Amino acid sequence: MLRNKLKLNDEKTEAMLCGSKLSLSKVSLDSIQVGQARIPLSSSVRNLGLYVDNLLTMSDHVSSVVKACYFHIRTLGRLRPSLNKKTANAVAVSLIGSTLDFANSCLWGISKSELSRLQRVQNTAARIVAGKKTTDHITPVLRDLHWLPVEKRIEHKLLTLTYGCLHDLAPVYL
């Protein structure tokens, strides 16, 4: 940091140890020393809007995404009677779809329960856009709206990034 003329901001600096529950239980650290600053260890940290927990379950990030999406879904639900289907779809894609897609490549391999939480969000948004009941089957609704299920959206993002890397279309750091 000195070489690059950077100064550590103790107030904004977070540290986290990652590992399994068993390996973390064997560690007795509660903070680390960086220069003159003592940085407490956290069980979850946020960087550029991505929440990462020390077990790498991504449950904190999923919770954050679900909360943000349901805020937009409630707003869309109130506006839906005034919107046609095409406009409602555009609003849902821009607000809810973009929130679901943010950093979703980091969600590859998450548990089925975390994945289903995200899928329920998308299903709720799709039903509002399409004007369907909760008892209606969701697959035809998603197909009609041309929305990929959440798991397939994550795979698509990874495959797109991989293709870009293999064909020199991605940033150099990837």
For each residue, the residues with C-beta under 8 A, 3 or more apart:
1: 4 6 7 8 35
2: 5 6
3:
4: 1
5: 2
6: 1 2
7: 1
8: 1 13 34 35 37
9: 12 13
10: 13 37 39
11:
12: 9
13: 8 9 10 34 37 39
14: 39 42 45 46
15: 31 32 34 39 40 41 42 45
16: 41 42 43 44 45 52 54
17: 24 27 29 41 54
18: 52 54 55 56
19: 23 24 27 54 55
20: 23 24 55
21: 24 25 55
22: 25 26
23: 19 20 26 27
24: 17 19 20 21 27 54 55
25: 21 22
26: 22 23
27: 17 19 23 24
28:
29: 17 32 41
30: 40 41
31: 15 38 39 40 41
32: 15 29 38 39 41
33: 37 38 39
34: 8 13 15 37 39
35: 1 8
36:
37: 8 10 13 33 34
38: 31 32 33
39: 10 13 14 15 31 32 33 34
40: 15 30 31
41: 15 16 17 29 30 31 32
42: 14 15 16 45 54
43: 16 53 54
44: 16 51 52 53 54 60
45: 14 15 16 42 51 52
46: 14 49 50 51 52
47: 50 52
48: 103
49: 46 102 103
50: 46 47 61 103 106
51: 44 45 46 58 60 61 63 64
52: 16 18 44 45 46 47 56 58 60 61 106
53: 43 44 56 57 58 59 60
54: 16 17 18 19 24 42 43 44
55: 18 19 20 21 24
56: 18 52 53
57: 53 110 111 114
58: 51 52 53 61 62 106 107 110 114
59: 53 62 63 114
60: 44 51 52 53 63 64
61: 50 51 52 58 64 65 103 106 107
62: 58 59 65 66 107 110 114 117 118
63: 51 59 60 66 67
64: 51 60 61 67 68
65: 61 62 68 69 99 100 102 118 121
66: 62 63 69 70 117 118 121
67: 63 64 70 71
68: 64 65 71 72 99
69: 65 66 72 73 96 99 100 121 125
70: 66 67 73 74 121 124
71: 67 68 74 75
72: 68 69 75 76 95 96 99
73: 69 70 76 77 96 121 124 125 128
74: 70 71 77 78
75: 71 72 78 79 95
76: 72 73 79 80 88 91 92 95 96 125 128 129
77: 73 74 80 128
78: 74 75
79: 75 76 82 83 88 91
80: 76 77 83 88 128 129 131
81:
82: 79
83: 79 80 87 88 91
84: 87 88
85: 88 89 129 130 131
86: 89 90
87: 83 84 90 91
88: 76 79 80 83 84 85 91 92 128 129
89: 85 86 92 93 129 145
90: 86 87 93 94
91: 76 79 83 87 88 94 95
92: 76 88 89 95 96 97 125 126 128 129
93: 89 90 96 97 98 147
94: 90 91 97 98
95: 72 75 76 91 92 98 99
96: 69 72 73 76 92 93 99 100 121 122 125
97: 92 93 94 100 101 125 147
98: 93 94 95 101 102
99: 65 68 69 72 95 96 102
100: 65 69 96 97 104 118 121 122 150 153
101: 97 98 104 153 157
102: 49 65 98 99
103: 48 49 50 61 106 107
104: 100 101 107 150 153 154 157
105: 108 154 157 158 161
106: 50 52 58 61 103
107: 58 61 62 103 104 110 114 115 118 154
108: 105 154 155 158
109:
110: 57 58 62 107 114 115
111: 57 114 115
112: 115 116
113: 116 117
114: 57 58 59 62 107 110 111 117 118
115: 107 110 111 112 118 119 150 151
116: 112 113 119 120
117: 62 66 113 114 120 121
118: 62 65 66 100 107 114 115 121 122 150
119: 115 116 122 123 149 150 151
120: 116 117 123 124
121: 65 66 69 70 73 96 100 117 118 124 125
122: 96 100 118 119 125 126 142 147 149 150
123: 119 120 126 127 138 141 142
124: 70 73 120 121 127 128
125: 69 73 76 92 96 97 121 122 128 129
126: 92 122 123 129 130 132 138 141 142 145 147
127: 123 124 130 131 132 133 134 136 138 141
128: 73 76 77 80 88 92 124 125 131
129: 76 80 85 88 89 92 125 126 145
130: 85 126 127 141 144 145
131: 80 85 127 128
132: 126 127 136 141
133: 127 136
134: 127
135:
136: 127 132 133 141
137: 140 141
138: 123 126 127 141 142
139: 142 143
140: 137 143 144
141: 123 126 127 130 132 136 137 138 144 145
142: 122 123 126 138 139 145 147 148 149
143: 139 140 146
144: 130 140 141
145: 89 126 129 130 141 142
146: 143
147: 93 97 122 126 142
148: 142 152 153 156
149: 119 122 142 152 153
150: 100 104 115 118 119 122 153 154
151: 115 119 154 155
152: 148 149 155 156
153: 100 101 104 148 149 150 156 157
154: 104 105 107 108 150 151 157 158
155: 108 151 152 158 159
156: 148 152 153 159 160
157: 101 104 105 153 154 160 161
158: 105 108 154 155 161 162
159: 155 156 162 163
160: 156 157 163 164
161: 105 157 158 164 165 170 174
162: 158 159 165 166
163: 159 160 166 167 169
164: 160 161 167 169 170 174
165: 161 162 169 170 174
166: 162 163
167: 163 164
168:
169: 163 164 165
170: 161 164 165 174
171: 174
172:
173:
174: 161 164 165 170 171
